[in-house]
Amino acid sequence: MIKKIILGYKNLFLTASKLLLLLFLCAGAGALVVFPLWKFATSSPRAYTLFILVVAAGVVLALIARSIKKSGVKSFAKSLLKFLIVAGGISLCAALVFAGKRFFALPVLIAMIFLYGLVAFKK
C-alpha cells in the first residue's frame, strides 16, 4: 500500500518536472529566436523589413514550387487563377464600397462569381 502511494507521488513528481523542464526549454528557445530578431529590428528597421520580405518571398516561392511539383503546372495554374479571381473580386468590391460607389460593387461581385464558375466548373 505504501509502495503504491510512493510510486504515485514519484510519477506525479516526474510528470511535473518534465512539464517544468519543457516550459523552460520552450522559453529558452523562444528567447534565442526572438531576442536577435528584436535587436536587428530596433537597430536597423529598413534592413530588417527587407530581410523579412526576402525570407517571406522565399517561403512563398518554395511553397509554390512544391505545389507545382506535387499537382502539376496545369492544376496549379487553375488553382492560382481561381484564387486571383476571388481575391481580386473581393478586393475590388471592398475598394468600391470604401470609395462610396456601392452600386458598382454588385456587378463586380456578380462578375467574380461568374468568372469563378467558368474556371472552376469548365471541363
Secondary structure, DSSP 8 states (H G I E B T S, - for coil): -HHHHHHHHHHHHHHHHHHHHHHHHHHHHHHHHHHHHHHHHHH-HHHHHHHHHHHHHHHHHHHHHHHHHHH-HHHHHHHHHHHHHHHHHHHHHHHHHHTT-HHHHHHHHHHHHHHHHHHHH--
